Amino acid sequence: QVRLVESGGGLVQPGGSLRLSCAASGFTFSSYAMSWYRQAPGKERELVATISSQGVVRNYADSVKGRFTISRHNTKNTVYLQMNSLKPEDTAVYYCNAQRSGYWGQGTQVTVSS
């Protein structure tokens, strides 16, 4: 049974940090590139970052470059998103996705507010 479970979201003040995790099971995790997406109310889904199956970072959205870092531990079947210097416009539900697989997690809410 394929599962992607995001965690680590919450409420944080502007300038703060959060680390999101996505735990994968039920498929060959190390064979897939992984991405983080986010969606804010009333807005389209946005690609945040992508990392190759072997841990090479492919891209970041311009809005998060220099602040966010995507990484993965294939032995733990987990992909991470370290988010620093958070801004109110980062507020969204964050989802992880195994590229070209159709596999999505349930999402985790990130709220940046003072």
C-alpha positions as CSV (number, residue, x, y, z in Angstrom):
1,Q,0.0,0.0,0.0
2,V,1.6,3.3,-1.2
3,R,1.7,6.0,1.5
4,L,3.3,9.5,1.6
5,V,2.8,11.2,5.0
6,E,3.9,14.8,5.5
7,S,4.6,16.2,9.0
8,G,6.3,19.2,10.6
9,G,3.9,22.0,9.7
10,G,2.6,24.5,12.2
11,L,2.3,28.2,13.2
12,V,5.5,30.2,13.1
13,Q,6.4,33.9,13.2
14,P,7.9,35.7,10.3
15,G,11.6,35.1,10.1
16,G,11.2,31.7,11.8
17,S,12.0,28.2,10.6
18,L,10.3,24.9,10.1
19,R,11.5,21.5,8.8
20,L,8.9,19.4,7.0
21,S,9.2,15.6,6.5
22,C,7.6,13.2,4.1
23,A,7.8,9.5,5.0
24,A,7.2,7.1,2.1
25,S,6.3,3.5,2.1
26,G,4.9,0.9,-0.3
27,F,7.0,1.7,-3.3
28,T,10.7,1.8,-4.3
29,F,11.5,5.3,-2.9
30,S,15.1,5.4,-4.1
31,S,13.9,5.1,-7.8
32,Y,11.8,8.3,-7.8
33,A,12.6,12.0,-8.0
34,M,10.6,13.8,-5.2
35,S,9.0,17.2,-5.1
36,W,7.4,19.5,-2.6
37,Y,4.4,21.5,-3.7
38,R,2.3,24.1,-1.9
39,Q,-1.2,25.5,-2.3
40,A,-2.5,28.7,-0.6
41,P,-6.3,29.5,-0.5
42,G,-7.6,30.8,-3.8
43,K,-4.3,30.1,-5.6
44,E,-3.0,27.3,-7.9
45,R,-0.7,24.6,-6.8
46,E,2.9,25.7,-6.9
47,L,6.0,23.6,-7.4
48,V,8.5,24.5,-4.5
49,A,11.4,22.2,-5.1
50,T,12.5,18.9,-6.8
51,I,15.3,16.5,-5.9
52,S,16.5,13.6,-8.0
53,S,16.3,9.9,-6.9
54,Q,20.0,10.1,-5.8
55,G,19.8,13.5,-4.0
56,V,20.7,16.0,-6.7
57,V,18.6,19.2,-6.4
58,R,16.9,20.0,-9.7
59,N,15.2,23.3,-9.0
60,Y,13.6,25.7,-6.5
61,A,10.8,28.2,-7.1
62,D,12.3,31.7,-7.4
63,S,10.2,32.8,-4.4
64,V,12.1,30.3,-2.1
65,K,15.6,30.3,-3.4
66,G,18.2,31.0,-0.7
67,R,15.6,30.3,2.1
68,F,14.5,26.6,1.5
69,T,16.5,23.4,1.1
70,I,15.2,20.1,-0.1
71,S,17.0,16.9,0.9
72,R,16.4,13.2,1.2
73,H,17.6,10.1,3.1
74,N,17.0,7.1,0.9
75,T,17.8,4.7,3.7
76,K,15.0,6.3,5.8
77,N,12.6,6.6,2.8
78,T,12.1,10.3,3.8
79,V,12.3,13.6,2.0
80,Y,12.7,16.9,3.8
81,L,12.1,20.6,3.3
82,Q,14.0,23.0,5.5
83,M,12.3,26.4,5.5
84,N,14.2,29.4,6.9
85,S,13.4,33.1,7.0
86,L,9.7,32.4,6.6
87,K,7.4,35.0,5.2
88,P,3.6,35.4,5.5
89,E,3.4,34.6,1.8
90,D,4.8,31.1,2.5
91,T,1.5,30.3,4.3
92,A,0.0,27.2,2.5
93,V,-0.7,23.5,2.6
94,Y,2.5,21.7,1.7
95,Y,2.4,18.4,-0.2
96,C,5.1,15.9,-1.2
97,N,4.9,14.0,-4.5
98,A,6.8,11.1,-6.2
99,Q,7.4,12.4,-9.7
100,R,5.4,10.8,-12.5
101,S,3.9,8.3,-10.1
102,G,0.6,9.8,-9.1
103,Y,1.5,9.4,-5.5
104,W,0.6,12.3,-3.2
105,G,0.6,12.9,0.6
106,Q,-2.3,14.4,2.6
107,G,-0.5,17.7,3.1
108,T,0.7,19.6,6.2
109,Q,-0.4,23.2,7.0
110,V,2.2,25.9,7.4
111,T,1.1,29.3,8.7
112,V,3.4,32.2,9.0
113,S,1.9,35.0,11.1
114,S,2.8,37.4,13.9
